[in-house]
Amino acid sequence: MEAFLIANEKCQESLYDERRPLLAYVCHRSDLGYLIAMVGVELTVGHSYLSGAGDLPCDEPVSAGLFGLDFAVKNGGYPISRIYKDPGK
C-alpha cells in the first residue's frame, strides 16, 4: 500500500495517516482490495483495476440443531411426548 501512495506525494502523508489504522481490520484479500480501491478513489486515479477475488475465507458452515421432539401443552407445562433419534424421519 505504501508504494501505491507514493504515486501522489501531495496527498500521500495525510491519506496514509488516515487509512493506516484501517489495516488492523484487514482479515482477508477482499478487505485489502476494498481498502486499496478506496485509496484509489481518494487519489482520483482514473483507471485503477483490481481483478480476481483473491483469497477468500472458506469457513465451514456450522450446523444448527433441530428440535427433534413432540410436545403437548398440559396443566400449564410442556411435557415431551416423543423424542426423535433422526429429525429427518
C-alpha positions as CSV (number, residue, x, y, z in Angstrom):
1,M,0.0,0.0,0.0
2,E,2.9,2.4,0.8
3,A,4.3,2.0,-2.8
4,F,0.9,2.9,-4.2
5,L,0.6,6.1,-2.1
6,I,4.0,7.4,-3.2
7,A,2.4,8.0,-6.7
8,N,0.7,11.1,-5.4
9,E,3.1,12.8,-2.9
10,K,0.7,15.7,-2.4
11,C,-1.9,13.5,-0.7
12,Q,0.3,10.7,0.5
13,E,1.1,11.8,4.1
14,S,-2.4,12.7,5.1
15,L,-4.1,9.9,3.3
16,Y,-1.6,7.4,4.7
17,D,-2.2,8.6,8.3
18,E,-6.0,8.5,7.8
19,R,-6.1,5.0,6.3
20,R,-3.3,3.2,8.2
21,P,-5.5,2.4,11.2
22,L,-7.8,0.5,8.9
23,L,-5.1,-2.0,8.1
24,A,-5.7,-3.6,11.5
25,Y,-9.2,-4.6,10.3
26,V,-8.0,-6.3,7.1
27,C,-8.7,-10.0,7.6
28,H,-8.5,-11.4,4.1
29,R,-7.8,-10.4,0.5
30,S,-11.2,-8.9,-0.2
31,D,-10.8,-6.5,2.8
32,L,-7.5,-5.3,1.4
33,G,-8.9,-5.0,-2.1
34,Y,-11.7,-2.7,-0.7
35,L,-9.2,-0.6,1.1
36,I,-6.9,-0.2,-1.9
37,A,-10.0,0.7,-4.1
38,M,-11.0,3.4,-1.6
39,V,-7.5,4.9,-1.5
40,G,-7.5,4.9,-5.4
41,V,-10.8,6.8,-5.3
42,E,-9.4,9.4,-2.9
43,L,-6.3,9.8,-5.1
44,T,-8.6,10.3,-8.1
45,V,-7.0,7.6,-10.1
46,G,-8.9,7.4,-13.3
47,H,-8.2,3.8,-14.3
48,S,-7.3,1.6,-11.4
49,Y,-8.4,-2.1,-11.6
50,L,-8.3,-4.8,-9.1
51,S,-9.2,-8.2,-10.6
52,G,-9.9,-11.5,-9.1
53,A,-11.4,-12.3,-5.7
54,G,-8.1,-13.4,-4.3
55,D,-8.0,-15.5,-1.1
56,L,-11.5,-15.6,0.3
57,P,-12.2,-17.1,3.7
58,C,-13.7,-20.6,3.5
59,D,-15.2,-21.1,6.8
60,E,-17.0,-24.3,7.2
61,P,-20.7,-23.9,7.9
62,V,-21.9,-24.6,11.4
63,S,-24.9,-26.9,11.6
64,A,-27.7,-25.8,13.8
65,G,-29.6,-28.2,16.0
66,L,-33.2,-29.0,15.3
67,F,-35.8,-29.8,17.9
68,G,-36.5,-33.4,17.3
69,L,-39.4,-33.9,19.6
70,D,-43.1,-33.7,20.0
71,F,-44.6,-31.9,23.0
72,A,-48.1,-31.1,24.3
73,V,-49.5,-28.3,26.5
74,K,-50.9,-29.7,29.7
75,N,-51.6,-28.1,33.0
76,G,-49.5,-25.0,32.1
77,G,-46.5,-27.1,31.2
78,Y,-44.9,-28.7,28.1
79,P,-44.4,-32.4,28.6
80,I,-42.4,-34.2,25.9
81,S,-44.4,-36.9,24.2
82,R,-41.8,-38.2,21.7
83,I,-38.1,-37.7,21.1
84,Y,-36.9,-38.4,17.5
85,K,-33.5,-40.0,17.1
86,D,-33.3,-38.8,13.5
87,P,-35.0,-35.4,12.9
88,G,-35.4,-36.2,9.2
89,K,-37.8,-39.1,9.9
